[in-house]
Amino acid sequence: MSTQTLSHAVPALLPKSVGISCGGCRKQFTGLATRCACGGMTETTYRPAAALGSGASAGFFEQFWRVLPLRSMEGTPAGLSLSSPTLRADRLRSVVGGPELWLKDEGRLPTHSTKARVGALIFPFLRQYGVREFVVSSTGNTSTAIAWMARQYPDMRVHIFVGRDFAHRLRHVASGNVSIHVTQGNFVAAGQVAQGFAARNGLFWEAGFFNPARRDGLKTAFIEAALAIGVAPAVYVQAVSSAMGVVGTAKGAQELPYFGLPAAQPRLVCVQQATCAPMVSAWRDDSAVIRPTDKVDHPSGIAEAILRGDPSNAYPIVYRLVRDSGGTFTAVTPDDIRHAQALLARHAGVYACEAGAAALAGYAQLVASGWLRGQDGPVLVNITGGQRDVLRSC
């Protein structure tokens, strides 16, 4: 759907109570907070009785109103379609093996990435707390999604910081309220420059992984898939850099009762590329933190969207979630990724970017290793992004 056709005229519907609390010490916050003084990650909460009352609609905000951290729908784009195909992949399963297999084809979203869900939610979430100008940094997909949505919020301004090596990945940046800042260095370095810029100019630093709106946006992919399948997936597989989509999935799995399905935590599987796999390195030694030897100072690899060499802040949270779910981390080679891209196109009609294909490559690796032997229930592999050039011609 073209964003120009969206309307700002949605009335305030079904106001509900939204809270923010620390996932560690459980401290309650009265305003916007992205991280607790204890070091814990903040999470959004909702008052169930109010949150259960939304009406059915095809629009993103209407469909997921029950579990979005918004007090009202005032100002949100009407009828914004952010639904992607949930595909039963029987032909692919016949080649790869393993249990019942489903794919979430997020490349079909308007920005060809699952991060469109993030872009849609960040603006109304921050706006309700009085934020009108903020600073963000990413490797491209989140920034593209935010730039895409910015035109729907002309009263807000966003400053996007990106490392020079990732600047070519930005799209939808022509809106007058979007400022692009290209920096030297990699993703982590760009984030540090962005935080300094925000501090010097008194602007809100959007906080990336620690912004609960990002994870609440991403969890909707899992919820949508579970509703399409008819049951919560038993295993969830995704390629990761900070793994905020995996963390969002863990929350979304507990919110399925809002949609009539039992809560059921899937085994969480995080996939990285072997050339930049700090989380996998730490996991293999059962380390709950990223050690200096795990960090990748100069990240490289064909899956640019997941090139994060130092996920020190996020990893302890992800480690606990994956461990407690009975999940795992695994790394795949460039050849594995390219082979997975070919399999997805040939047997499922899915044109995945390298990061999206890495998830299937990781799943195939786990099947071959026997890790999934005896697993019951469906497996959901989230193909988080698509090949933009191919999808534009489809």
C-alpha positions in Angstrom: 0.0 0.0 0.0 1.3 3.5 -0.8 1.8 5.5 2.3 0.4 8.5 0.6 -3.1 7.0 0.7 -3.1 6.7 4.5 -5.2 8.9 6.7 -4.5 10.7 10.0 -8.2 11.0 10.7 -8.5 7.9 12.9 -10.6 8.8 15.9 -9.5 8.0 19.4 -10.8 4.5 20.0 -10.7 2.2 23.0 -8.4 4.2 25.3 -6.4 1.8 27.5 -3.9 1.9 30.3 -0.3 1.5 29.2 2.6 1.1 31.6 6.3 0.7 31.4 8.2 -1.5 34.0 11.7 -3.0 34.4 11.9 -6.6 33.3 14.6 -7.1 36.0 13.8 -5.3 39.2 10.1 -4.7 38.3 10.3 -1.0 39.0 7.3 0.9 37.5 7.9 4.0 35.5 5.4 6.9 35.2 6.8 8.2 31.9 8.9 7.0 29.0 11.9 4.9 30.0 14.0 2.6 27.8 16.4 1.2 30.4 16.3 0.9 34.2 19.1 2.1 36.5 19.6 -1.5 37.5 20.6 -2.2 34.0 17.4 -4.1 33.1 15.4 -3.8 30.0 12.0 -2.0 30.2 8.9 -3.6 29.0 5.4 -2.4 28.2 2.3 -3.6 30.0 -1.4 -3.2 29.4 -4.5 -3.4 31.5 -6.2 -6.6 30.2 -9.8 -5.6 30.6 -9.3 -2.5 28.4 -7.0 -4.2 26.0 -9.4 -6.9 25.0 -11.9 -4.7 23.4 -10.7 -3.9 19.9 -12.7 -4.5 16.8 -11.6 -6.6 13.8 -9.9 -4.8 10.9 -7.3 -5.4 8.3 -5.2 -2.5 9.5 -2.1 -3.0 11.6 -3.1 -0.8 14.5 -6.7 -2.2 14.5 -5.5 -5.8 14.2 -3.0 -5.7 17.0 -4.5 -3.0 19.2 -4.9 -5.5 22.1 -1.1 -5.7 22.5 0.3 -2.4 21.2 1.7 0.0 23.8 -0.6 2.9 22.7 -3.1 4.6 24.9 -5.3 5.5 22.0 -5.4 5.2 18.2 -5.6 9.0 17.7 -3.3 10.0 14.8 -2.3 6.5 13.7 -2.6 5.8 9.9 -5.9 4.3 9.1 -5.9 0.9 7.4 -2.1 0.5 7.3 -1.6 -3.0 5.9 1.5 -4.7 7.4 0.4 -8.3 6.9 2.9 -10.8 5.4 2.3 -14.3 4.1 2.6 -17.2 6.5 3.4 -20.2 4.3 3.3 -23.9 4.9 6.5 -25.1 3.3 5.9 -28.8 2.6 8.0 -28.8 -0.6 10.9 -27.2 1.2 10.5 -29.6 4.1 10.8 -32.5 1.7 14.2 -31.2 0.8 15.5 -30.0 4.2 13.7 -32.4 6.5 12.5 -31.8 10.0 9.1 -31.3 11.6 6.1 -29.4 10.0 7.7 -26.2 8.6 6.2 -22.8 8.2 7.8 -19.6 6.8 7.0 -16.0 7.6 7.8 -14.0 4.4 8.4 -10.5 5.8 10.1 -9.4 2.6 6.6 -8.8 1.3 6.1 -5.9 3.7 6.2 -2.3 2.2 9.9 -1.8 3.0 10.8 -5.4 2.2 11.8 -6.1 5.8 10.2 -7.1 9.1 11.4 -3.7 10.5 8.4 -2.0 8.8 6.5 -3.2 11.9 9.0 -1.2 14.0 8.7 2.0 11.9 4.9 1.9 12.1 4.9 1.7 15.9 7.8 4.0 17.0 6.2 7.2 15.9 2.9 7.0 17.8 4.6 5.3 20.8 7.1 8.2 21.2 4.5 10.8 20.3 2.2 9.9 23.2 5.0 10.6 25.6 5.6 14.1 24.1 8.6 13.2 21.9 8.6 15.3 18.7 12.2 14.9 17.6 14.5 11.9 18.1 17.7 10.2 17.0 18.1 6.7 15.7 20.9 4.5 14.3 20.7 1.2 12.4 22.3 -0.9 9.6 19.5 0.2 7.2 16.3 -1.8 7.6 15.0 0.0 10.7 16.1 3.4 9.5 14.4 2.7 6.1 11.2 1.8 7.9 11.4 4.9 10.1 12.0 7.1 7.1 9.1 5.4 5.3 6.7 6.1 8.2 8.0 9.7 8.9 5.9 11.2 6.2 2.8 10.2 8.2 4.0 12.3 11.1 5.0 15.7 9.7 4.9 17.2 13.2 7.9 14.9 14.2 11.5 15.0 13.1 14.0 12.1 13.0 17.8 12.1 12.7 19.1 8.9 11.2 22.7 8.0 11.7 24.3 5.3 9.6 27.9 4.1 9.0 29.3 4.9 5.6 29.5 1.2 4.7 25.7 0.8 5.3 24.5 4.1 3.7 23.6 2.4 0.4 20.9 0.4 2.3 18.8 3.4 3.2 15.5 4.0 1.3 12.5 6.3 1.6 14.7 9.2 2.9 13.2 12.1 0.8 10.7 13.3 3.4 11.5 16.8 4.7 11.4 15.7 8.4 14.1 13.1 7.9 17.8 14.1 8.4 20.5 11.6 7.3 23.9 11.7 9.1 26.6 9.4 7.5 29.4 8.6 9.8 32.7 6.8 9.7 33.0 3.3 11.2 30.6 0.4 11.6 27.2 0.1 13.1 28.4 0.3 16.7 30.5 3.4 16.0 27.5 5.1 14.3 25.4 4.4 17.3 27.9 6.0 19.6 28.1 9.2 17.4 24.3 9.3 17.3 24.0 9.1 21.1 26.5 12.0 21.4 24.6 14.1 18.9 21.4 13.5 20.9 23.0 14.4 24.2 24.5 17.6 22.8 21.3 18.8 21.2 18.9 17.7 24.0 17.1 15.2 21.7 15.6 11.8 22.6 17.9 8.9 21.8 15.6 6.2 20.5 17.7 3.4 22.2 17.5 0.7 19.6 17.2 -2.7 21.2 16.1 -1.1 24.5 13.2 0.8 23.0 10.2 -1.5 24.0 8.2 -0.2 21.0 10.7 -1.9 18.6 10.2 -5.3 20.2 6.4 -4.8 20.5 6.3 -4.0 16.8 8.4 -7.1 15.9 6.3 -9.5 18.0 3.3 -8.9 15.8 5.0 -11.1 13.1 5.0 -14.1 15.4 1.4 -13.4 16.6 0.2 -13.1 13.0 1.9 -16.4 12.1 0.5 -18.2 15.1 -3.0 -17.1 14.2 -2.5 -18.3 10.6 -1.2 -21.6 11.7 -3.8 -22.0 14.3 -1.4 -22.9 17.1 1.7 -21.4 18.6 4.9 -22.6 16.8 6.9 -25.0 18.9 10.2 -23.7 17.5 11.0 -20.1 16.3 14.1 -19.5 14.1 15.4 -16.0 13.1 18.7 -14.5 12.0 19.9 -12.0 14.6 22.3 -9.1 15.3 20.9 -7.8 18.6 18.0 -10.4 18.5 15.3 -7.9 19.5 12.9 -9.8 17.2 13.5 -12.9 19.2 12.9 -11.0 22.4 9.7 -9.6 21.0 8.6 -13.1 20.0 9.1 -14.3 23.6 6.7 -11.6 24.8 4.3 -12.1 21.9 4.0 -15.8 22.8 2.7 -14.9 26.2 0.2 -12.5 24.8 -1.5 -15.0 22.5 -4.5 -15.5 24.9 -5.5 -11.9 23.8 -6.2 -13.5 20.4 -7.8 -16.8 21.6 -4.8 -19.0 21.5 -3.0 -20.5 24.6 0.3 -19.0 25.6 3.1 -21.3 24.6 6.8 -20.3 24.6 8.6 -21.7 21.6 12.2 -22.9 21.6 14.1 -19.8 20.4 16.8 -20.3 17.8 19.2 -17.4 16.9 21.2 -17.7 13.7 24.3 -15.6 12.9 26.7 -15.7 10.0 30.0 -17.4 10.7 32.0 -14.3 9.8 30.3 -12.2 12.5 28.9 -14.4 15.2 29.7 -12.9 18.7 26.6 -14.4 20.3 27.3 -17.8 18.9 30.9 -17.6 20.2 29.7 -16.8 23.7 26.9 -19.3 23.7 29.2 -22.2 22.7 31.2 -21.6 25.9 28.0 -21.2 28.0 29.0 -17.6 28.7 26.1 -15.3 29.8 28.0 -12.2 28.6 29.9 -11.2 25.5 33.6 -11.4 26.3 36.4 -9.5 24.6 37.3 -12.6 22.6 33.7 -12.9 21.3 33.6 -9.4 19.8 34.2 -8.8 16.1 36.1 -5.4 15.7 35.6 -5.3 11.9 32.4 -7.1 11.0 32.1 -8.5 7.5 29.7 -10.9 5.8 27.2 -11.1 3.0 24.2 -10.7 5.4 24.7 -6.9 6.0 21.5 -6.5 8.1 23.0 -8.6 10.9 26.6 -7.3 11.0 26.9 -6.4 14.6 30.2 -7.2 16.2 29.5 -6.2 19.7 26.1 -7.0 21.1 27.3 -6.8 24.7 24.2 -4.9 26.0 21.6 -7.1 24.5 23.2 -10.5 24.7 22.7 -11.3 28.5 18.9 -10.8 28.1 18.8 -12.9 24.9 21.0 -15.6 26.5 18.6 -16.1 29.4 15.5 -16.2 27.1 17.1 -18.7 24.7 18.5 -20.9 27.5 15.2 -20.9 29.4 13.2 -21.8 26.2 15.4 -24.8 25.4 16.7 -23.0 22.3 20.1 -22.5 20.8 22.4 -20.3 18.8 24.1 -21.4 15.6 26.3 -19.9 12.8 26.1 -20.5 9.1 28.6 -19.9 6.2 28.2 -17.7 3.2 27.7 -20.8 1.0 25.0 -22.0 3.4 23.2 -18.7 3.0 23.4 -18.7 -0.7 22.1 -22.3 -0.9 19.2 -21.4 1.4 18.3 -18.5 -0.9 18.1 -20.8 -3.8 16.0 -23.3 -1.9 13.6 -20.7 -0.7 13.1 -19.3 -4.3 12.8 -22.7 -5.9 10.6 -24.6 -3.4 8.7 -21.8 -1.6 8.6 -18.8 -4.0 10.3 -16.7 -1.3 13.0 -14.3 -2.5 14.9 -13.8 0.7 17.7 -11.3 1.4 20.9 -12.8 2.8 19.9 -12.2 6.5 16.5 -13.8 5.8 18.0 -16.8 4.1 20.5 -17.2 7.0 17.5 -18.2 9.2 16.6 -21.1 6.9 20.3 -22.1 6.6 20.5 -22.3 10.4 17.3 -24.4 10.6 18.7 -26.8 8.0 21.9 -27.1 9.9 20.0 -28.0 13.1 17.9 -30.6 11.2 21.1 -32.2 9.8 22.7 -32.2 13.3 19.8 -34.0 14.9 19.1 -31.1 17.2 15.4 -31.2 16.2 15.0 -35.0 16.4 11.8 -35.9 18.2 10.5 -32.3 18.1 6.7 -32.1 17.9 4.7 -29.2 16.7 5.3 -26.7 13.9 8.5 -24.8 13.3 8.3 -21.2 12.2 11.3 -19.7 10.3 11.1 -16.0 10.0 12.4 -14.8 6.7 13.0 -11.3 8.0 13.7 -9.5 4.7 13.5 -9.9 0.9 15.6 -9.1 -2.1 14.3 -5.6 -2.9 15.2 -5.6 -6.6 13.5 -8.9 -7.2 10.4 -8.1 -5.2 9.9 -4.8 -6.9 9.4 -6.7 -10.2 7.1 -9.3 -8.8 
